[in-house]
Amino acid sequence: MPALSLAPAVADAFPDTLIALVTATGLRGREPWPHTAAALADLERCLAEGSWQPADETDPRIEAWHSAYRSFGTNPRRVRPSVDALGRRMAKKGTLPRINPAVDSYNAVSVRHALPAGAFDLDRVTGDVVIHRADGTESFTPLGEPGTVETPGIGEIVYSDTTGVLTRHWNHRDAHRTRVTEDSTRVLFLLETVIASRDGHLLDAAAGELRGLLAPHADRTAVHHLDPARPETVV
């Protein structure tokens, strides 16, 4: 199983970072996931009724990520954190996209708690994964664009394995190679905050909610954490 680590430069720059790592093995993505379907429908119903709306960039949870992006040279209004982009899309369309049950599950949890979320198919990950500052030599192929190769900017925060970059701009976009499909059986899900002292309890709630959606459709689930005090873990 791969190790995940938080590079010292990232830990030093973001000392209040906390990342929940939710793993699911024996995942069954082709069976019905009624609890995920209900979670999506509930969010959409609440939005339509006006009793809830996705967090926007005025929300402290989103603003914290905008500040983080600006600190490593990314304009967050041009290249938005994943949770910001997802919430804006939902507010405009009134619905969340349906991709596959595993992705739909973390999207629902992400937008409900206003925390970035993502996932990697562990069978497509090579070696260990490091969250670090790019040096300008790495390559990245965006999700849905298998013929495209990008080079992250120097200093941009990325997830990488031994083959290449798995996310750009920390959590803006995932790589095509490690995308989660209906046939993915070993998946690592990520939930993140850079203000754990304020939002750590929300992260724990979100990780528990995601694990609850995954558990009926997996042989085993687990939750691990990364932060500057615990900069490495094996999943």
Biotite code that builds the C-alpha atoms (Angstrom):
import biotite.structure as struc

atoms = struc.array([
    struc.Atom([0.000, 0.000, 0.000], chain_id="A", res_id=1, res_name="MET", atom_name="CA", element="C"),
    struc.Atom([1.320, 3.484, -0.766], chain_id="A", res_id=2, res_name="PRO", atom_name="CA", element="C"),
    struc.Atom([2.553, 5.977, 1.779], chain_id="A", res_id=3, res_name="ALA", atom_name="CA", element="C"),
    struc.Atom([1.289, 9.553, 1.651], chain_id="A", res_id=4, res_name="LEU", atom_name="CA", element="C"),
    struc.Atom([3.397, 12.378, 2.949], chain_id="A", res_id=5, res_name="SER", atom_name="CA", element="C"),
    struc.Atom([3.233, 16.129, 3.442], chain_id="A", res_id=6, res_name="LEU", atom_name="CA", element="C"),
    struc.Atom([6.490, 17.738, 2.326], chain_id="A", res_id=7, res_name="ALA", atom_name="CA", element="C"),
    struc.Atom([8.195, 19.981, 4.911], chain_id="A", res_id=8, res_name="PRO", atom_name="CA", element="C"),
    struc.Atom([7.875, 23.066, 2.674], chain_id="A", res_id=9, res_name="ALA", atom_name="CA", element="C"),
    struc.Atom([4.099, 22.619, 2.531], chain_id="A", res_id=10, res_name="VAL", atom_name="CA", element="C"),
    struc.Atom([3.814, 21.877, 6.250], chain_id="A", res_id=11, res_name="ALA", atom_name="CA", element="C"),
    struc.Atom([5.834, 24.976, 7.066], chain_id="A", res_id=12, res_name="ASP", atom_name="CA", element="C"),
    struc.Atom([3.791, 27.216, 4.764], chain_id="A", res_id=13, res_name="ALA", atom_name="CA", element="C"),
    struc.Atom([0.443, 25.815, 5.952], chain_id="A", res_id=14, res_name="PHE", atom_name="CA", element="C"),
    struc.Atom([0.953, 24.742, 9.566], chain_id="A", res_id=15, res_name="PRO", atom_name="CA", element="C"),
    struc.Atom([-2.790, 24.380, 10.232], chain_id="A", res_id=16, res_name="ASP", atom_name="CA", element="C"),
    struc.Atom([-3.357, 21.890, 7.409], chain_id="A", res_id=17, res_name="THR", atom_name="CA", element="C"),
    struc.Atom([-5.360, 18.735, 8.090], chain_id="A", res_id=18, res_name="LEU", atom_name="CA", element="C"),
    struc.Atom([-6.162, 16.100, 5.470], chain_id="A", res_id=19, res_name="ILE", atom_name="CA", element="C"),
    struc.Atom([-8.534, 13.186, 6.056], chain_id="A", res_id=20, res_name="ALA", atom_name="CA", element="C"),
    struc.Atom([-7.717, 10.107, 3.996], chain_id="A", res_id=21, res_name="LEU", atom_name="CA", element="C"),
    struc.Atom([-10.696, 7.785, 3.595], chain_id="A", res_id=22, res_name="VAL", atom_name="CA", element="C"),
    struc.Atom([-9.857, 4.449, 1.997], chain_id="A", res_id=23, res_name="THR", atom_name="CA", element="C"),
    struc.Atom([-12.275, 1.924, 0.537], chain_id="A", res_id=24, res_name="ALA", atom_name="CA", element="C"),
    struc.Atom([-11.259, -1.522, -0.663], chain_id="A", res_id=25, res_name="THR", atom_name="CA", element="C"),
    struc.Atom([-13.441, -4.048, -2.427], chain_id="A", res_id=26, res_name="GLY", atom_name="CA", element="C"),
    struc.Atom([-15.536, -1.168, -3.724], chain_id="A", res_id=27, res_name="LEU", atom_name="CA", element="C"),
    struc.Atom([-18.563, -2.137, -5.808], chain_id="A", res_id=28, res_name="ARG", atom_name="CA", element="C"),
    struc.Atom([-19.316, 0.776, -8.112], chain_id="A", res_id=29, res_name="GLY", atom_name="CA", element="C"),
    struc.Atom([-21.829, -0.904, -10.380], chain_id="A", res_id=30, res_name="ARG", atom_name="CA", element="C"),
    struc.Atom([-24.505, -1.658, -7.805], chain_id="A", res_id=31, res_name="GLU", atom_name="CA", element="C"),
    struc.Atom([-27.177, 0.832, -6.676], chain_id="A", res_id=32, res_name="PRO", atom_name="CA", element="C"),
    struc.Atom([-26.046, 3.335, -4.013], chain_id="A", res_id=33, res_name="TRP", atom_name="CA", element="C"),
    struc.Atom([-29.388, 4.533, -2.626], chain_id="A", res_id=34, res_name="PRO", atom_name="CA", element="C"),
    struc.Atom([-27.910, 6.561, 0.255], chain_id="A", res_id=35, res_name="HIS", atom_name="CA", element="C"),
    struc.Atom([-25.720, 8.546, -2.133], chain_id="A", res_id=36, res_name="THR", atom_name="CA", element="C"),
    struc.Atom([-28.663, 9.126, -4.450], chain_id="A", res_id=37, res_name="ALA", atom_name="CA", element="C"),
    struc.Atom([-30.688, 10.360, -1.472], chain_id="A", res_id=38, res_name="ALA", atom_name="CA", element="C"),
    struc.Atom([-27.866, 12.667, -0.308], chain_id="A", res_id=39, res_name="ALA", atom_name="CA", element="C"),
    struc.Atom([-27.692, 14.300, -3.736], chain_id="A", res_id=40, res_name="LEU", atom_name="CA", element="C"),
    struc.Atom([-31.465, 14.651, -3.971], chain_id="A", res_id=41, res_name="ALA", atom_name="CA", element="C"),
    struc.Atom([-31.635, 16.162, -0.473], chain_id="A", res_id=42, res_name="ASP", atom_name="CA", element="C"),
    struc.Atom([-29.060, 18.836, -1.307], chain_id="A", res_id=43, res_name="LEU", atom_name="CA", element="C"),
    struc.Atom([-30.835, 19.713, -4.535], chain_id="A", res_id=44, res_name="GLU", atom_name="CA", element="C"),
    struc.Atom([-34.213, 19.862, -2.810], chain_id="A", res_id=45, res_name="ARG", atom_name="CA", element="C"),
    struc.Atom([-32.888, 22.158, -0.080], chain_id="A", res_id=46, res_name="CYS", atom_name="CA", element="C"),
    struc.Atom([-31.334, 24.429, -2.693], chain_id="A", res_id=47, res_name="LEU", atom_name="CA", element="C"),
    struc.Atom([-34.591, 24.586, -4.649], chain_id="A", res_id=48, res_name="ALA", atom_name="CA", element="C"),
    struc.Atom([-36.557, 25.354, -1.470], chain_id="A", res_id=49, res_name="GLU", atom_name="CA", element="C"),
    struc.Atom([-34.110, 28.072, -0.454], chain_id="A", res_id=50, res_name="GLY", atom_name="CA", element="C"),
    struc.Atom([-33.274, 26.472, 2.902], chain_id="A", res_id=51, res_name="SER", atom_name="CA", element="C"),
    struc.Atom([-29.625, 25.912, 1.983], chain_id="A", res_id=52, res_name="TRP", atom_name="CA", element="C"),
    struc.Atom([-27.128, 27.063, -0.596], chain_id="A", res_id=53, res_name="GLN", atom_name="CA", element="C"),
    struc.Atom([-23.539, 26.146, -1.414], chain_id="A", res_id=54, res_name="PRO", atom_name="CA", element="C"),
    struc.Atom([-20.811, 28.207, 0.225], chain_id="A", res_id=55, res_name="ALA", atom_name="CA", element="C"),
    struc.Atom([-19.373, 30.914, -2.006], chain_id="A", res_id=56, res_name="ASP", atom_name="CA", element="C"),
    struc.Atom([-16.119, 32.844, -1.862], chain_id="A", res_id=57, res_name="GLU", atom_name="CA", element="C"),
    struc.Atom([-17.420, 35.028, 0.974], chain_id="A", res_id=58, res_name="THR", atom_name="CA", element="C"),
    struc.Atom([-17.565, 31.945, 3.226], chain_id="A", res_id=59, res_name="ASP", atom_name="CA", element="C"),
    struc.Atom([-14.486, 31.644, 5.491], chain_id="A", res_id=60, res_name="PRO", atom_name="CA", element="C"),
    struc.Atom([-13.925, 28.035, 4.391], chain_id="A", res_id=61, res_name="ARG", atom_name="CA", element="C"),
    struc.Atom([-13.698, 29.033, 0.726], chain_id="A", res_id=62, res_name="ILE", atom_name="CA", element="C"),
    struc.Atom([-11.831, 32.262, 1.454], chain_id="A", res_id=63, res_name="GLU", atom_name="CA", element="C"),
    struc.Atom([-9.122, 30.266, 3.235], chain_id="A", res_id=64, res_name="ALA", atom_name="CA", element="C"),
    struc.Atom([-8.476, 28.301, 0.063], chain_id="A", res_id=65, res_name="TRP", atom_name="CA", element="C"),
    struc.Atom([-8.457, 31.463, -2.040], chain_id="A", res_id=66, res_name="HIS", atom_name="CA", element="C"),
    struc.Atom([-5.747, 32.816, 0.255], chain_id="A", res_id=67, res_name="SER", atom_name="CA", element="C"),
    struc.Atom([-3.792, 29.563, 0.001], chain_id="A", res_id=68, res_name="ALA", atom_name="CA", element="C"),
    struc.Atom([-3.982, 29.618, -3.797], chain_id="A", res_id=69, res_name="TYR", atom_name="CA", element="C"),
    struc.Atom([-2.781, 33.216, -3.967], chain_id="A", res_id=70, res_name="ARG", atom_name="CA", element="C"),
    struc.Atom([0.151, 32.343, -1.705], chain_id="A", res_id=71, res_name="SER", atom_name="CA", element="C"),
    struc.Atom([1.538, 29.897, -4.271], chain_id="A", res_id=72, res_name="PHE", atom_name="CA", element="C"),
    struc.Atom([0.847, 32.122, -7.266], chain_id="A", res_id=73, res_name="GLY", atom_name="CA", element="C"),
    struc.Atom([-2.544, 30.893, -8.481], chain_id="A", res_id=74, res_name="THR", atom_name="CA", element="C"),
    struc.Atom([-5.411, 33.300, -9.098], chain_id="A", res_id=75, res_name="ASN", atom_name="CA", element="C"),
    struc.Atom([-8.348, 31.542, -7.353], chain_id="A", res_id=76, res_name="PRO", atom_name="CA", element="C"),
    struc.Atom([-10.946, 33.391, -9.410], chain_id="A", res_id=77, res_name="ARG", atom_name="CA", element="C"),
    struc.Atom([-9.464, 32.048, -12.631], chain_id="A", res_id=78, res_name="ARG", atom_name="CA", element="C"),
    struc.Atom([-8.408, 28.631, -11.321], chain_id="A", res_id=79, res_name="VAL", atom_name="CA", element="C"),
    struc.Atom([-10.833, 27.821, -8.523], chain_id="A", res_id=80, res_name="ARG", atom_name="CA", element="C"),
    struc.Atom([-10.463, 25.345, -5.672], chain_id="A", res_id=81, res_name="PRO", atom_name="CA", element="C"),
    struc.Atom([-12.557, 22.274, -6.451], chain_id="A", res_id=82, res_name="SER", atom_name="CA", element="C"),
    struc.Atom([-15.161, 22.932, -3.762], chain_id="A", res_id=83, res_name="VAL", atom_name="CA", element="C"),
    struc.Atom([-15.598, 26.518, -4.953], chain_id="A", res_id=84, res_name="ASP", atom_name="CA", element="C"),
    struc.Atom([-16.084, 25.438, -8.575], chain_id="A", res_id=85, res_name="ALA", atom_name="CA", element="C"),
    struc.Atom([-18.488, 22.659, -7.572], chain_id="A", res_id=86, res_name="LEU", atom_name="CA", element="C"),
    struc.Atom([-20.591, 24.963, -5.394], chain_id="A", res_id=87, res_name="GLY", atom_name="CA", element="C"),
    struc.Atom([-20.773, 27.622, -8.109], chain_id="A", res_id=88, res_name="ARG", atom_name="CA", element="C"),
    struc.Atom([-21.875, 25.016, -10.630], chain_id="A", res_id=89, res_name="ARG", atom_name="CA", element="C"),
    struc.Atom([-24.571, 23.726, -8.311], chain_id="A", res_id=90, res_name="MET", atom_name="CA", element="C"),
    struc.Atom([-25.841, 27.222, -7.476], chain_id="A", res_id=91, res_name="ALA", atom_name="CA", element="C"),
    struc.Atom([-26.144, 27.986, -11.197], chain_id="A", res_id=92, res_name="LYS", atom_name="CA", element="C"),
    struc.Atom([-27.639, 24.705, -12.414], chain_id="A", res_id=93, res_name="LYS", atom_name="CA", element="C"),
    struc.Atom([-29.534, 23.619, -9.301], chain_id="A", res_id=94, res_name="GLY", atom_name="CA", element="C"),
    struc.Atom([-28.035, 20.132, -9.491], chain_id="A", res_id=95, res_name="THR", atom_name="CA", element="C"),
    struc.Atom([-24.820, 18.269, -8.890], chain_id="A", res_id=96, res_name="LEU", atom_name="CA", element="C"),
    struc.Atom([-23.302, 16.225, -11.727], chain_id="A", res_id=97, res_name="PRO", atom_name="CA", element="C"),
    struc.Atom([-23.793, 12.460, -11.733], chain_id="A", res_id=98, res_name="ARG", atom_name="CA", element="C"),
    struc.Atom([-20.473, 10.803, -12.571], chain_id="A", res_id=99, res_name="ILE", atom_name="CA", element="C"),
    struc.Atom([-20.472, 7.451, -10.768], chain_id="A", res_id=100, res_name="ASN", atom_name="CA", element="C"),
    struc.Atom([-21.487, 6.505, -7.214], chain_id="A", res_id=101, res_name="PRO", atom_name="CA", element="C"),
    struc.Atom([-18.064, 6.911, -5.609], chain_id="A", res_id=102, res_name="ALA", atom_name="CA", element="C"),
    struc.Atom([-17.428, 10.326, -7.176], chain_id="A", res_id=103, res_name="VAL", atom_name="CA", element="C"),
    struc.Atom([-21.008, 11.411, -6.517], chain_id="A", res_id=104, res_name="ASP", atom_name="CA", element="C"),
    struc.Atom([-20.511, 10.508, -2.841], chain_id="A", res_id=105, res_name="SER", atom_name="CA", element="C"),
    struc.Atom([-17.499, 12.724, -2.308], chain_id="A", res_id=106, res_name="TYR", atom_name="CA", element="C"),
    struc.Atom([-19.054, 15.532, -4.343], chain_id="A", res_id=107, res_name="ASN", atom_name="CA", element="C"),
    struc.Atom([-22.103, 15.508, -2.087], chain_id="A", res_id=108, res_name="ALA", atom_name="CA", element="C"),
    struc.Atom([-19.979, 15.549, 1.064], chain_id="A", res_id=109, res_name="VAL", atom_name="CA", element="C"),
    struc.Atom([-17.681, 18.239, -0.343], chain_id="A", res_id=110, res_name="SER", atom_name="CA", element="C"),
    struc.Atom([-20.414, 20.710, -1.220], chain_id="A", res_id=111, res_name="VAL", atom_name="CA", element="C"),
    struc.Atom([-22.406, 20.031, 1.961], chain_id="A", res_id=112, res_name="ARG", atom_name="CA", element="C"),
    struc.Atom([-19.434, 20.792, 4.223], chain_id="A", res_id=113, res_name="HIS", atom_name="CA", element="C"),
    struc.Atom([-17.666, 23.318, 1.934], chain_id="A", res_id=114, res_name="ALA", atom_name="CA", element="C"),
    struc.Atom([-14.433, 21.321, 2.031], chain_id="A", res_id=115, res_name="LEU", atom_name="CA", element="C"),
    struc.Atom([-12.372, 20.265, -1.001], chain_id="A", res_id=116, res_name="PRO", atom_name="CA", element="C"),
    struc.Atom([-12.564, 16.573, -1.844], chain_id="A", res_id=117, res_name="ALA", atom_name="CA", element="C"),
    struc.Atom([-10.977, 14.297, -4.416], chain_id="A", res_id=118, res_name="GLY", atom_name="CA", element="C"),
    struc.Atom([-10.048, 10.677, -4.994], chain_id="A", res_id=119, res_name="ALA", atom_name="CA", element="C"),
    struc.Atom([-7.431, 8.428, -6.587], chain_id="A", res_id=120, res_name="PHE", atom_name="CA", element="C"),
    struc.Atom([-7.812, 4.892, -7.911], chain_id="A", res_id=121, res_name="ASP", atom_name="CA", element="C"),
    struc.Atom([-5.030, 3.226, -5.934], chain_id="A", res_id=122, res_name="LEU", atom_name="CA", element="C"),
    struc.Atom([-4.535, 0.565, -8.611], chain_id="A", res_id=123, res_name="ASP", atom_name="CA", element="C"),
    struc.Atom([-3.430, 3.376, -10.954], chain_id="A", res_id=124, res_name="ARG", atom_name="CA", element="C"),
    struc.Atom([-1.112, 5.067, -8.435], chain_id="A", res_id=125, res_name="VAL", atom_name="CA", element="C"),
    struc.Atom([2.599, 4.235, -8.751], chain_id="A", res_id=126, res_name="THR", atom_name="CA", element="C"),
    struc.Atom([4.771, 4.246, -5.653], chain_id="A", res_id=127, res_name="GLY", atom_name="CA", element="C"),
    struc.Atom([4.200, 6.717, -2.843], chain_id="A", res_id=128, res_name="ASP", atom_name="CA", element="C"),
    struc.Atom([2.304, 10.018, -2.983], chain_id="A", res_id=129, res_name="VAL", atom_name="CA", element="C"),
    struc.Atom([3.787, 13.328, -1.833], chain_id="A", res_id=130, res_name="VAL", atom_name="CA", element="C"),
    struc.Atom([2.101, 16.720, -1.398], chain_id="A", res_id=131, res_name="ILE", atom_name="CA", element="C"),
    struc.Atom([4.822, 19.165, -2.383], chain_id="A", res_id=132, res_name="HIS", atom_name="CA", element="C"),
    struc.Atom([5.776, 22.277, -4.296], chain_id="A", res_id=133, res_name="ARG", atom_name="CA", element="C"),
    struc.Atom([6.290, 21.626, -8.009], chain_id="A", res_id=134, res_name="ALA", atom_name="CA", element="C"),
    struc.Atom([9.766, 22.241, -9.401], chain_id="A", res_id=135, res_name="ASP", atom_name="CA", element="C"),
    struc.Atom([8.613, 22.932, -12.966], chain_id="A", res_id=136, res_name="GLY", atom_name="CA", element="C"),
    struc.Atom([9.699, 19.601, -14.462], chain_id="A", res_id=137, res_name="THR", atom_name="CA", element="C"),
    struc.Atom([6.670, 17.477, -13.561], chain_id="A", res_id=138, res_name="GLU", atom_name="CA", element="C"),
    struc.Atom([3.947, 16.465, -16.035], chain_id="A", res_id=139, res_name="SER", atom_name="CA", element="C"),
    struc.Atom([0.178, 16.373, -15.572], chain_id="A", res_id=140, res_name="PHE", atom_name="CA", element="C"),
    struc.Atom([-2.627, 15.081, -17.772], chain_id="A", res_id=141, res_name="THR", atom_name="CA", element="C"),
    struc.Atom([-5.967, 16.628, -16.757], chain_id="A", res_id=142, res_name="PRO", atom_name="CA", element="C"),
    struc.Atom([-9.042, 14.552, -16.028], chain_id="A", res_id=143, res_name="LEU", atom_name="CA", element="C"),
    struc.Atom([-11.005, 14.037, -19.254], chain_id="A", res_id=144, res_name="GLY", atom_name="CA", element="C"),
    struc.Atom([-8.125, 15.190, -21.465], chain_id="A", res_id=145, res_name="GLU", atom_name="CA", element="C"),
    struc.Atom([-5.955, 12.099, -22.030], chain_id="A", res_id=146, res_name="PRO", atom_name="CA", element="C"),
    struc.Atom([-4.088, 13.747, -24.910], chain_id="A", res_id=147, res_name="GLY", atom_name="CA", element="C"),
    struc.Atom([-3.054, 16.845, -22.944], chain_id="A", res_id=148, res_name="THR", atom_name="CA", element="C"),
    struc.Atom([0.173, 17.266, -20.985], chain_id="A", res_id=149, res_name="VAL", atom_name="CA", element="C"),
    struc.Atom([0.673, 20.269, -18.706], chain_id="A", res_id=150, res_name="GLU", atom_name="CA", element="C"),
    struc.Atom([3.612, 21.386, -16.563], chain_id="A", res_id=151, res_name="THR", atom_name="CA", element="C"),
    struc.Atom([2.693, 22.825, -13.150], chain_id="A", res_id=152, res_name="PRO", atom_name="CA", element="C"),
    struc.Atom([4.302, 26.137, -12.266], chain_id="A", res_id=153, res_name="GLY", atom_name="CA", element="C"),
    struc.Atom([7.304, 26.284, -9.983], chain_id="A", res_id=154, res_name="ILE", atom_name="CA", element="C"),
    struc.Atom([6.101, 26.484, -6.391], chain_id="A", res_id=155, res_name="GLY", atom_name="CA", element="C"),
    struc.Atom([2.566, 25.327, -7.184], chain_id="A", res_id=156, res_name="GLU", atom_name="CA", element="C"),
    struc.Atom([1.346, 22.783, -4.624], chain_id="A", res_id=157, res_name="ILE", atom_name="CA", element="C"),
    struc.Atom([0.589, 19.400, -6.166], chain_id="A", res_id=158, res_name="VAL", atom_name="CA", element="C"),
    struc.Atom([0.068, 15.767, -5.275], chain_id="A", res_id=159, res_name="TYR", atom_name="CA", element="C"),
    struc.Atom([2.528, 13.524, -7.144], chain_id="A", res_id=160, res_name="SER", atom_name="CA", element="C"),
    struc.Atom([3.401, 9.858, -7.344], chain_id="A", res_id=161, res_name="ASP", atom_name="CA", element="C"),
    struc.Atom([6.478, 8.348, -9.027], chain_id="A", res_id=162, res_name="THR", atom_name="CA", element="C"),
    struc.Atom([4.941, 8.707, -12.496], chain_id="A", res_id=163, res_name="THR", atom_name="CA", element="C"),
    struc.Atom([3.634, 12.268, -12.402], chain_id="A", res_id=164, res_name="GLY", atom_name="CA", element="C"),
    struc.Atom([1.323, 14.854, -10.922], chain_id="A", res_id=165, res_name="VAL", atom_name="CA", element="C"),
    struc.Atom([-2.036, 13.655, -9.564], chain_id="A", res_id=166, res_name="LEU", atom_name="CA", element="C"),
    struc.Atom([-3.603, 17.059, -8.815], chain_id="A", res_id=167, res_name="THR", atom_name="CA", element="C"),
    struc.Atom([-2.850, 20.617, -9.902], chain_id="A", res_id=168, res_name="ARG", atom_name="CA", element="C"),
    struc.Atom([-3.128, 23.744, -7.753], chain_id="A", res_id=169, res_name="HIS", atom_name="CA", element="C"),
    struc.Atom([-3.429, 21.494, -4.660], chain_id="A", res_id=170, res_name="TRP", atom_name="CA", element="C"),
    struc.Atom([-7.055, 20.480, -5.311], chain_id="A", res_id=171, res_name="ASN", atom_name="CA", element="C"),
    struc.Atom([-8.213, 22.287, -8.447], chain_id="A", res_id=172, res_name="HIS", atom_name="CA", element="C"),
    struc.Atom([-8.218, 19.281, -10.763], chain_id="A", res_id=173, res_name="ARG", atom_name="CA", element="C"),
    struc.Atom([-7.357, 15.589, -10.661], chain_id="A", res_id=174, res_name="ASP", atom_name="CA", element="C"),
    struc.Atom([-5.313, 13.627, -13.176], chain_id="A", res_id=175, res_name="ALA", atom_name="CA", element="C"),
    struc.Atom([-6.843, 11.440, -15.864], chain_id="A", res_id=176, res_name="HIS", atom_name="CA", element="C"),
    struc.Atom([-4.615, 8.446, -15.060], chain_id="A", res_id=177, res_name="ARG", atom_name="CA", element="C"),
    struc.Atom([-5.856, 7.945, -11.496], chain_id="A", res_id=178, res_name="THR", atom_name="CA", element="C"),
    struc.Atom([-9.515, 8.834, -12.133], chain_id="A", res_id=179, res_name="ARG", atom_name="CA", element="C"),
    struc.Atom([-12.149, 6.879, -10.226], chain_id="A", res_id=180, res_name="VAL", atom_name="CA", element="C"),
    struc.Atom([-14.584, 4.868, -12.370], chain_id="A", res_id=181, res_name="THR", atom_name="CA", element="C"),
    struc.Atom([-17.389, 2.384, -11.716], chain_id="A", res_id=182, res_name="GLU", atom_name="CA", element="C"),
    struc.Atom([-14.765, -0.373, -11.908], chain_id="A", res_id=183, res_name="ASP", atom_name="CA", element="C"),
    struc.Atom([-12.354, 1.099, -9.336], chain_id="A", res_id=184, res_name="SER", atom_name="CA", element="C"),
    struc.Atom([-12.072, -1.269, -6.376], chain_id="A", res_id=185, res_name="THR", atom_name="CA", element="C"),
    struc.Atom([-9.318, 0.350, -4.244], chain_id="A", res_id=186, res_name="ARG", atom_name="CA", element="C"),
    struc.Atom([-9.876, 4.070, -3.811], chain_id="A", res_id=187, res_name="VAL", atom_name="CA", element="C"),
    struc.Atom([-8.326, 6.776, -1.669], chain_id="A", res_id=188, res_name="LEU", atom_name="CA", element="C"),
    struc.Atom([-10.628, 9.733, -0.947], chain_id="A", res_id=189, res_name="PHE", atom_name="CA", element="C"),
    struc.Atom([-9.262, 13.069, 0.310], chain_id="A", res_id=190, res_name="LEU", atom_name="CA", element="C"),
    struc.Atom([-10.893, 15.829, 2.351], chain_id="A", res_id=191, res_name="LEU", atom_name="CA", element="C"),
    struc.Atom([-8.867, 18.915, 3.206], chain_id="A", res_id=192, res_name="GLU", atom_name="CA", element="C"),
    struc.Atom([-8.699, 22.068, 5.289], chain_id="A", res_id=193, res_name="THR", atom_name="CA", element="C"),
    struc.Atom([-5.924, 24.606, 5.793], chain_id="A", res_id=194, res_name="VAL", atom_name="CA", element="C"),
    struc.Atom([-7.592, 25.935, 8.980], chain_id="A", res_id=195, res_name="ILE", atom_name="CA", element="C"),
    struc.Atom([-7.832, 22.829, 11.165], chain_id="A", res_id=196, res_name="ALA", atom_name="CA", element="C"),
    struc.Atom([-8.036, 24.875, 14.358], chain_id="A", res_id=197, res_name="SER", atom_name="CA", element="C"),
    struc.Atom([-11.341, 26.248, 13.106], chain_id="A", res_id=198, res_name="ARG", atom_name="CA", element="C"),
    struc.Atom([-12.676, 23.588, 10.729], chain_id="A", res_id=199, res_name="ASP", atom_name="CA", element="C"),
    struc.Atom([-11.178, 20.336, 11.997], chain_id="A", res_id=200, res_name="GLY", atom_name="CA", element="C"),
    struc.Atom([-14.500, 19.258, 13.491], chain_id="A", res_id=201, res_name="HIS", atom_name="CA", element="C"),
    struc.Atom([-16.160, 19.816, 10.105], chain_id="A", res_id=202, res_name="LEU", atom_name="CA", element="C"),
    struc.Atom([-13.492, 17.696, 8.447], chain_id="A", res_id=203, res_name="LEU", atom_name="CA", element="C"),
    struc.Atom([-14.081, 14.874, 10.908], chain_id="A", res_id=204, res_name="ASP", atom_name="CA", element="C"),
    struc.Atom([-17.835, 15.063, 10.313], chain_id="A", res_id=205, res_name="ALA", atom_name="CA", element="C"),
    struc.Atom([-17.334, 15.049, 6.554], chain_id="A", res_id=206, res_name="ALA", atom_name="CA", element="C"),
    struc.Atom([-14.966, 12.065, 6.700], chain_id="A", res_id=207, res_name="ALA", atom_name="CA", element="C"),
    struc.Atom([-17.486, 10.159, 8.815], chain_id="A", res_id=208, res_name="GLY", atom_name="CA", element="C"),
    struc.Atom([-20.295, 11.009, 6.425], chain_id="A", res_id=209, res_name="GLU", atom_name="CA", element="C"),
    struc.Atom([-18.260, 9.912, 3.408], chain_id="A", res_id=210, res_name="LEU", atom_name="CA", element="C"),
    struc.Atom([-17.236, 6.689, 5.105], chain_id="A", res_id=211, res_name="ARG", atom_name="CA", element="C"),
    struc.Atom([-20.901, 6.030, 5.872], chain_id="A", res_id=212, res_name="GLY", atom_name="CA", element="C"),
    struc.Atom([-21.815, 6.382, 2.188], chain_id="A", res_id=213, res_name="LEU", atom_name="CA", element="C"),
    struc.Atom([-18.974, 4.104, 1.099], chain_id="A", res_id=214, res_name="LEU", atom_name="CA", element="C"),
    struc.Atom([-19.214, 1.362, 3.717], chain_id="A", res_id=215, res_name="ALA", atom_name="CA", element="C"),
    struc.Atom([-22.311, -0.455, 2.382], chain_id="A", res_id=216, res_name="PRO", atom_name="CA", element="C"),
    struc.Atom([-20.538, -0.866, -0.966], chain_id="A", res_id=217, res_name="HIS", atom_name="CA", element="C"),
    struc.Atom([-17.040, -1.842, 0.179], chain_id="A", res_id=218, res_name="ALA", atom_name="CA", element="C"),
    struc.Atom([-15.377, -4.760, 1.901], chain_id="A", res_id=219, res_name="ASP", atom_name="CA", element="C"),
    struc.Atom([-13.430, -2.411, 4.174], chain_id="A", res_id=220, res_name="ARG", atom_name="CA", element="C"),
    struc.Atom([-13.133, 1.303, 4.898], chain_id="A", res_id=221, res_name="THR", atom_name="CA", element="C"),
    struc.Atom([-10.725, 3.260, 7.071], chain_id="A", res_id=222, res_name="ALA", atom_name="CA", element="C"),
    struc.Atom([-9.814, 6.856, 7.929], chain_id="A", res_id=223, res_name="VAL", atom_name="CA", element="C"),
    struc.Atom([-6.270, 8.203, 8.315], chain_id="A", res_id=224, res_name="HIS", atom_name="CA", element="C"),
    struc.Atom([-4.992, 11.757, 8.780], chain_id="A", res_id=225, res_name="HIS", atom_name="CA", element="C"),
    struc.Atom([-2.098, 13.879, 7.596], chain_id="A", res_id=226, res_name="LEU", atom_name="CA", element="C"),
    struc.Atom([-0.972, 17.122, 9.222], chain_id="A", res_id=227, res_name="ASP", atom_name="CA", element="C"),
    struc.Atom([2.350, 18.790, 10.047], chain_id="A", res_id=228, res_name="PRO", atom_name="CA", element="C"),
    struc.Atom([2.586, 16.767, 13.276], chain_id="A", res_id=229, res_name="ALA", atom_name="CA", element="C"),
    struc.Atom([1.819, 13.522, 11.394], chain_id="A", res_id=230, res_name="ARG", atom_name="CA", element="C"),
    struc.Atom([3.373, 14.174, 7.980], chain_id="A", res_id=231, res_name="PRO", atom_name="CA", element="C"),
    struc.Atom([3.331, 10.583, 6.701], chain_id="A", res_id=232, res_name="GLU", atom_name="CA", element="C"),
    struc.Atom([0.932, 7.658, 6.781], chain_id="A", res_id=233, res_name="THR", atom_name="CA", element="C"),
    struc.Atom([0.463, 4.382, 4.930], chain_id="A", res_id=234, res_name="VAL", atom_name="CA", element="C"),
    struc.Atom([-2.981, 3.687, 3.491], chain_id="A", res_id=235, res_name="VAL", atom_name="CA", element="C"),
])
